[in-house]
Amino acid sequence: MNPPAGPEGSYRVVLHLDMDAFYASVEQRDNPKLRGKPVIVGSPPSQRGVVCAASYEARKFGVRSAMPSATAGRLCPSGVFLRPRMDAYREESRHIMSLVRDLAGDRIQQVSVDEAYVEPPIEGRFSSHDHALQAAEPLARRIQASIAEQRGLTATVGIASNKLLAKLASDFQKPRGLTLVLESGKEAFLRPLPVRALHGVGPATEGHLHRANLRTVGDIQDTQMDLRPYVGSWAEELKRFAHGQDHRPLDLGDEIKSISSETTFLQDTDDRPRLRAALREQAAEISAKLARYGIKARTVQVKVRYTNFTTLTRQCSMEDTVQSASDIYRIGCSLLGRHQLVKSPLRLIGLGVSGLTDPTQEQLILPL
């Protein structure tokens, strides 16, 4: 079972705050003419590039982050394409997180510009963990109301006893949702979810579990088989996650975390197939590390170095996270093309990701 003690000896309560379609919502707030329209933040469909974020109106057409802008344009011909304004989104994020701290205290782990975990102080003595969780609901509603009133934006909040459950709760009802997962009902809440919903389960692990005929979290809860042949030493923690047990503390540090891979050529080259092959290998390496640590990235960066040692980097930040090699590779290629970086032979080409979401304490320093 989860240890009941929080930071001051009380039952642990974790809120997960997730802003609704954050980039697109900021654009719709700042320009009322965009409200109700399918807003797509990213490169225009006539150019090589990807979608950084999409409003809920655009998502109804199947538009999603990391999708090529040309594909988004075909799916949503009426979409309003806007270049991302990252400075505006970061500034808005500072206002929101300051507001949350004023209401809920300083125990906040911000994992991106629009997402954070909070361990609020819940005063009083409670007869059960469920009662402590229920006592946090008014605070969650105040946070939502304050963000709506002061910032003109909406947020979804999940409440649970740990980070795993709070994150899943915030994904349960969007937008403007508030989901409370009681400690007494956490296993029932998890049972119907696909195995991919669990923290740390990426495409490769999902495939291994499917081959074991484990497709839902309930299947993992019920199985008596040894999972080590399928997921290695992670088997024990996976079983704990499936039962709603998660001992990871909030990471309250500000350390910047990233993963990157580079290729230095023996001879400078501008051969496109060779450069694409290098990017593809780098994307696969980065994706494998992300999957290994059960994390995803919000920012992809490409790096090039020319014959004269001039080095340039360009990056793209998205509202939704990426982990797959295909997404990382596609974004890297789009950055190369959009910024015309292969204008002369390259000594070096590299890919990197940052804005890593939900790292555990063991992931503070990643062995690259």
N, C-alpha and C positions, 0 to 999 in steps of 0.2 A: 504493500500500500504506500501511497505518497505520504511523506512526513507532513504532519499538520502544521508544523511550526513555520511561521513567516518571519520577517525581519525582527519582530518584537515579541516572538513567542506566541503569536496568534495564529489562527488558521490562515493558510496562504491563499491569497486572492490575486489573480492576474487578469488584467484587461488587455485586450489587443485592439488597438485603434487602427483602422484602415480607411483612409479617405476614399470617397467614391469617385472613380474616373478622374483622378486629381488634375492632371494636366489639362484635359478637355474641359473640366468643370471650371477651372480658373479662367480659361478663355471665354466660356459662356457667361461667367459672372462679369468679366471685364467688358464684354461686348454683348449687351442684351439681345442684339439682332441674331445672335447665334443660338439662343436658347430654343430648345426643341428641335434643333437641326443636327444632322449626323456630322459631328466635328471629328476630324482625323488629324492628329498632331504628328507631323513628320514631313518627309519630302513629298513634293507634288508627284502625281502618278506619271507625269511626262518625263521625270528624271529618275536615275538610278538612286534608290534609297529605300528606307524601310519606315514602317509605322512605329512611332514612339508610344502613342496612346490613342484611344478611341473613346468617344462618348458612348453612353448606353444606346443612343439612337443609332450610332454606327455599328455597334456590336450586334444589333439585330440582323444586320446584313452579313454577319460572319467575319467582320473586320477584327483583327487582334494585333497586339504588339508583336514586333519582329517580322511581321508579314511584309513582303515587298510592296511598296507603294503602288506599283502598277497593278498588282493583284487586288489591292484594296479598292483602286479606282474602278476595276471591272465589277467587283462585288457590289460596290456602293457608288453608282454613277452620280448620285446627288450629294456625295460627301463634300464637305467644306474642308479643304486641306490647309493647314497652318504650320508654319515653321515653329519648332519648339522655342520657347523663351525660358531657358533654364534658370537664368538669374531671377526671373519673376517667380518661378516655382520654388526656388530655394528661399527667397525672401518670404514667400507665403508660408512655407514650412516653418521658418523661424517664428512667425507670429503664432501659428497653431501650437507648436510645441511649448512655447512660452505660456500660452493660455492653459494647456494641459497641466503644466507644472504648477501654475497658480491654483488650480483646482484639486490636483491629485498628489502633489509633492514631487520630490526630486528623483524618486526611484523609477527612472525611465530608461529603457533601452531603445533608442531610435535606430531602426534598421534601414530606413530609406527616407526620402523627403516626405513621404506620405504614409508612413507606417511606423508604429511604435508599440512596445510592450510597456505596461505600467503596473507596478505593485503599489496600490494606494493604501494609505493607512485607514483601516476600518475599525472604528472605535466600538467598544462594548464587549461584553462577554456573550459567547454564543454556545448553545447546547449542542450544535453539530456544525460540520463543515458546510452543509447545505445552507444553514441559516446565515453563516458568514458571507457566502457567495450572494445570497439574496439581498443582504444588506448593502452590497456594492452596486446594485442596480440603479438606485436614485442618483448616485454619483455619475455612472455611465450616461444616464439621460441628461444630466446637467452638462457634461462635456459635449454631448451632441448638440444640445440646445445652444450652448455658448458659441460653438463653432459656427452654427447656422446664423445666429444673431450678429455676432461680431465680425465674422469673416465671409458670410454669404455662401458657405459651402456645406456639403453634407458629409457625414462620416458614418461608418458602420463599426459597431463595437461587439466583441465577443468577451464573455466573462466565464472564467473557469478556475480550476485550482492550479493550473500549470500552463506553460507556454504552448505546448502541443495542442491542448484542448482549446485554449483561448483563440489561437490562430484559426483552427478549424471552425470554431463558433463564428468568427467574424466573416468567414467565407460562406456561411450558411444562408444568410438572408441579405442580399445586396440589391439596391442601395438603401440607405437609411435604416439598416437593420440593427437589432439588438438581440443577441442570442445568449442565453444563460445555460450553461451545461452544469447541472448539479452533480456533485460528487457521487450521489447515489444512483445517478442515471447515466454515468459517463460511458460504461460499456455498451449499453443499449444505443446510445447516440452514435458510437463508433461502428457498430456491427454492420450496417448496410453500406458503409462507405467503401469505395474501391481501395485496394492496397496502396495505390499511388498517392492517396491522400495523406499517408503517414509521413512524418518528417524523415527525410533521408532516403526515401524510396524513389529512385529515378527510373528512367526507361530500362536500364540494364537489370536492376534489381527486380523491377516489375516483371520482366520477362522470365527471370529465374523462378519467381514465386508462381507465375502462371503455369510454368512447366510442372510445378508441384501441385497444380490444381488449387492454388490459393488465390482467389480473385477478390475477395472482400476482406475487410478487417475481421469480420465475424469468423471467416474461415481460419484466420491465424489464431484468433481466440480459442477456437475449438480444437485445433489440431494437436495431436500428441506426438507428431513426428519430429525428429531432430532437424532443425532448420539450418544447421551449420553447413551441410553439403550445398545449400542454395545461397546462403548469404554470409558464410564464413563466421568470423568471430563476432559479427554484429547480431547474431541470432538472438542472444539473450536480451539485448536492448530492444530489438524489434518486437519481441514478445511483450516486453513492458509497455512499449508504445501502444501496441494493439489493445492492451487492457487499460489504457488511459493513464499510465504512470510515466511521469517525466520529471526528473530531478534537476534539470538544467536551471541554473540561476540566471538572473538577468545579467547581461554584460553591460556594466555601467561605464566602461572605459571609452575613450574616444580614438583608439588606435585605428588607423586606416588599413584596410585589408584588401589585397588584390592578388590575382593569379595571372601570370603571363608566360609567354613562350616566344622565343626568337630564333631565327635562322640567319646565320652569316654565310654568304656564298663565297666559294673559293675564287670565283670570278664574278665581277659585277654583271648583273643581268636585268633586262627588261622584258624577258620572255614571259608572256602572260601565262601559258600553261604551267611553266615552272613556278611562277609566283603563286598561282592558284593552288598548286600541289602543296607548296610550303604552308600556305594558310590553312588548307584542309587538314594537314597533319597537326598543326598547332591547335586548331579548333577541337580536334579529337582529344588531344592531350589535356587541354583546359577543361573540356566537358567531363572527361574521366575524373579529374580531380574534384570538380564541383560535385559530381555524383558520389564520389567516395566520401566526401565530408557532409553530404546531405544539405548542400547549400545551392543557391542560385545567384545570378548576377543581374544588376539593373543597368550597368554601363559596359559597353564594349569599346575598346580602343585599338586602333591600328597604328603601327610605328614603322617608319621607313628611314633609311640612312643612305645618302647618295655617295658617289665617288669622292666628292670633296669633304666627306664626313658631316655635311649638313644633315641634321636629324629633325624630322617633323612627326608630330602625333596628331591624330584626329579621333574624336570619340563621339559616341551616340548614347544617350541615356533614355531609357524606356520606363514607362509606368509599370508594366508587368515584367516579371523576371524571365530570364532565359537560362537554360542549362544545356540544351542539346547542341551537339557539334554542328548540326545543319544550320541552326539559328545563328550561332556565333560566326560560322563561316560566311553565311549570307550577309550579315551585318558588316563584317570585315571587308568583304568584296565591295559592298555598296559604298563604304567610306573611301576606299581606294578610288572608285570611279567618280563619286560625287565631287571629291576634292582634287581629282586629276593628279594623284600623287606619283604615278608611274610616268613621269615626264622625261626621265633619263634613267640609265641603268642604276640598279640598287645594290649596295653592299650588304644591306640587312633588311629584313622584313619581320615584323612581329605582331602578335595579337595579345591583348590583355583584357581582363574583366575586373570590375570593381563594383562597389555598392553591393557587397555580398550580404545576403539576407540570412538571419537567424543562425549565426555561428555558435557552436558550443564553446565552452571554456577551453577544450582541447584544441580548438581550431583557431586560437588567437594567433598562433604562429604556424603557418602552413609550410610543410616541407616541399619546396618547389624543385 
